[in-house]
Amino acid sequence: MLAAVALAAGSALPLSARAQDLPRPAVVTGAPIAVCPLSTGFVADNGGLTRSRAAVRAGALRILAVGSSSIEGIGASRRELGFAPQLELALERRMPGVDVTVFNRGIGGETARETADRLERELAAGRVDLVIWQLGTNDVLRDRLVDDVFADFHRGEAVLQAADVDVLLIDPQRLPENTTNAAFRGRNPALGDMARRISEEGRRGRYAVLRRFDAMADWGGLERGGVGPDDLHLNDAGYACWAEVTAEGLAPRLR
């Protein structure tokens, strides 16, 4: 059963430095901006997250978040209201005494190919315990062949295995069914198919998976369903809900 939670706007210091020098966020409470349905069931650990659990027991968890515009935070009214800084705060609220750092390395417009190309470089910037890889949306919108997408994913997978890190895969977002953008209309079935394939890869590789596509089906109570006026990038309510859904499912699996 889903639980509903009122989300409050928060703010953090900008995440602009390299991994070792990133500032810590400062919490600022504000008026509720959305009611978000939460469930722990949107995250499957698939037998992974062992390194992350050890890091949590030691009191500090370092997370590298890679992917495209929704990791970067495009569409948020302020940078600190994007996914990565809000996830950091949401995890710390659920795991008192654990210092959580989320390094935002999202680049708008990327497909799985570009992310795989830079993974080794990003991982070399500093030791992390968990890599969040958001993928699939741009690949579908650019009509890339599924086999090509997952060939790129497997290249990235080899880098992640060599780095000896845990992995959380985040599947595509859902687009508004009533969009007037011809490039987005009717894309949800293909995005759903991509989400199912990512879940299969998670089970095969023992990677945790956040089922964002499924979670967004319950976002009818959010402003514009959590999506901004361009019918693609999330708005503040969408980023807040996504961070809370991720933390709600991930935190119990890290204790």
C-alpha positions in Angstrom: 0.0 0.0 0.0 1.2 3.5 -0.8 1.6 6.1 1.9 1.3 9.8 1.1 3.8 12.3 2.4 3.8 16.1 2.1 7.1 17.3 0.7 8.7 20.5 1.9 11.0 22.5 -0.3 14.7 22.4 0.8 17.8 24.1 -0.2 21.5 23.1 -0.4 24.8 24.7 -1.2 25.6 24.4 -4.9 27.4 21.2 -6.1 30.0 22.6 -8.4 33.4 21.3 -7.1 35.1 18.1 -7.8 34.2 15.0 -5.8 36.7 15.6 -3.0 35.7 19.2 -2.5 31.9 19.2 -2.7 30.2 21.3 0.0 27.7 19.8 2.4 24.0 20.9 2.1 22.3 23.1 4.6 18.6 22.3 5.3 16.0 25.0 5.0 12.4 24.1 5.6 9.6 25.6 3.6 6.0 25.2 2.7 4.8 21.9 1.4 5.0 21.7 -2.4 3.4 18.4 -3.1 1.8 15.3 -1.7 3.9 12.3 -2.8 2.8 8.6 -2.6 5.6 6.6 -1.1 6.3 2.9 -1.2 9.4 0.8 -0.4 8.4 -1.5 -3.3 9.8 0.7 -6.1 13.4 -0.4 -5.2 14.6 -3.9 -5.7 18.1 -4.7 -4.3 18.5 -7.9 -6.3 21.0 -9.2 -3.8 23.4 -6.3 -4.2 24.2 -3.2 -2.1 26.6 -5.1 0.1 29.4 -2.4 -0.1 26.9 0.3 0.6 25.5 -1.4 3.7 29.1 -1.7 5.0 29.6 2.0 4.3 26.4 2.8 6.2 27.5 0.8 9.2 30.8 2.7 9.1 28.8 6.0 9.2 29.5 7.5 5.8 28.0 6.7 2.3 29.4 8.2 -0.9 27.2 8.1 -4.0 28.0 9.0 -7.6 25.0 9.9 -9.7 25.4 9.7 -13.5 22.9 10.0 -16.3 21.2 12.8 -18.3 19.1 15.9 -17.6 17.0 14.5 -14.7 20.2 13.7 -12.7 21.7 17.1 -13.7 18.5 18.7 -12.4 17.2 20.5 -15.5 13.7 21.9 -14.9 14.2 22.5 -11.2 13.7 26.2 -10.2 16.9 26.1 -8.2 19.8 23.7 -8.5 19.4 22.5 -4.9 15.9 21.4 -5.7 17.1 18.8 -8.2 17.2 15.0 -7.5 20.8 14.6 -6.2 20.9 17.2 -3.4 17.3 16.2 -2.3 18.3 12.5 -2.3 21.2 13.3 0.0 18.9 15.0 2.5 16.2 12.3 2.2 18.6 9.5 3.0 20.1 11.3 5.9 16.7 11.9 7.4 16.0 8.1 7.2 19.5 7.1 8.5 20.3 9.3 11.4 24.0 9.5 12.1 25.1 8.5 8.6 26.9 11.1 6.5 25.6 10.8 3.0 27.3 12.6 0.0 25.7 12.5 -3.5 28.0 13.7 -6.2 25.9 15.0 -9.1 27.5 14.1 -12.5 24.5 14.3 -14.7 24.8 15.7 -18.2 21.6 16.7 -20.0 21.0 15.0 -23.3 23.2 11.9 -22.7 22.3 8.5 -23.9 23.8 5.3 -22.4 26.6 5.6 -24.9 27.9 8.9 -23.6 27.5 7.8 -20.0 29.4 4.6 -20.5 32.2 6.6 -22.3 32.9 8.7 -19.2 32.2 6.3 -16.4 35.9 5.5 -15.8 36.8 9.1 -15.7 34.0 10.0 -13.2 35.0 7.1 -10.9 38.6 8.2 -10.9 37.6 11.5 -9.3 37.2 10.0 -5.9 36.2 6.7 -4.1 32.5 6.0 -4.0 30.4 3.2 -2.6 27.4 3.3 -4.8 26.9 4.4 -8.4 23.4 5.6 -9.5 23.0 5.2 -13.2 19.8 6.8 -14.7 19.4 5.6 -18.3 16.9 4.9 -21.1 14.8 8.0 -21.7 17.0 9.7 -24.3 17.8 6.4 -25.9 14.1 5.8 -26.5 13.4 9.4 -27.6 16.2 9.1 -30.2 14.9 5.8 -31.5 18.1 3.9 -30.7 18.1 0.2 -31.2 17.7 -1.7 -27.9 20.6 -3.9 -28.7 22.9 -0.9 -29.2 21.7 0.6 -25.9 22.5 -2.5 -23.9 25.8 -3.0 -25.7 26.7 0.5 -24.3 25.3 -0.5 -20.9 27.5 -3.6 -20.9 30.6 -1.5 -21.6 29.7 0.6 -18.6 29.0 -2.5 -16.6 32.6 -3.7 -17.1 33.9 -0.3 -15.8 31.7 -0.6 -12.7 32.8 -4.1 -12.0 36.4 -3.2 -12.3 35.8 -0.3 -9.8 34.2 -2.7 -7.3 31.2 -0.5 -6.5 27.5 -1.1 -5.9 25.0 0.0 -8.6 21.5 1.3 -8.5 19.9 1.5 -12.0 17.1 4.1 -12.5 14.8 3.4 -15.4 13.1 5.9 -17.8 10.6 8.6 -16.7 7.0 8.6 -17.8 5.8 11.3 -20.2 2.4 13.1 -20.0 -0.2 11.1 -21.9 -1.8 14.4 -23.1 1.4 16.0 -24.4 1.1 18.1 -27.5 4.7 17.5 -28.4 4.7 15.2 -31.4 8.1 13.9 -30.5 6.8 12.7 -27.1 3.3 11.5 -28.0 2.8 7.8 -27.7 6.3 7.1 -26.3 5.2 5.6 -23.0 4.9 2.0 -24.3 8.5 2.1 -25.5 9.7 3.7 -22.3 7.9 1.0 -20.3 9.5 -1.7 -22.4 12.9 -0.1 -21.7 12.1 -0.1 -18.0 11.3 -3.8 -18.1 14.6 -4.5 -19.8 16.5 -2.5 -17.3 14.8 -4.5 -14.5 15.9 -7.7 -16.2 19.5 -6.4 -16.4 19.4 -5.6 -12.7 18.3 -9.1 -11.8 21.0 -10.6 -14.1 23.8 -8.4 -12.7 22.6 -8.3 -9.1 22.2 -4.5 -9.4 19.6 -2.6 -7.4 16.9 -1.0 -9.6 14.5 1.9 -8.9 11.4 1.6 -11.0 10.8 5.3 -11.7 8.5 4.6 -14.7 6.1 2.7 -12.4 6.4 5.1 -9.5 5.4 8.1 -11.8 2.1 6.4 -12.5 1.0 7.4 -9.0 2.0 11.1 -9.3 -1.4 12.4 -10.4 -1.6 14.5 -7.3 1.6 16.4 -8.1 1.6 19.6 -10.2 1.5 18.5 -13.9 2.2 15.0 -12.7 5.7 16.1 -11.6 6.7 17.1 -15.2 7.4 20.7 -16.3 5.8 22.7 -19.1 8.1 21.2 -21.7 6.5 17.8 -21.0 9.9 16.3 -20.5 11.9 17.7 -17.6 10.7 17.2 -14.0 9.5 20.2 -12.0 10.2 20.9 -8.4 7.4 18.6 -7.2 8.6 15.8 -9.5 12.2 16.0 -8.3 11.1 16.1 -4.6 8.9 13.1 -5.1 11.5 11.1 -7.0 14.1 11.8 -4.3 11.7 10.7 -1.6 10.6 7.6 -3.4 14.2 6.6 -4.0 15.2 7.2 -0.3 12.1 5.4 0.9 13.0 2.3 -1.0 16.8 2.4 -0.6 17.2 3.3 3.1 15.7 0.1 4.5 17.9 -1.9 2.2 21.1 -0.2 3.4 20.6 -0.8 7.1 
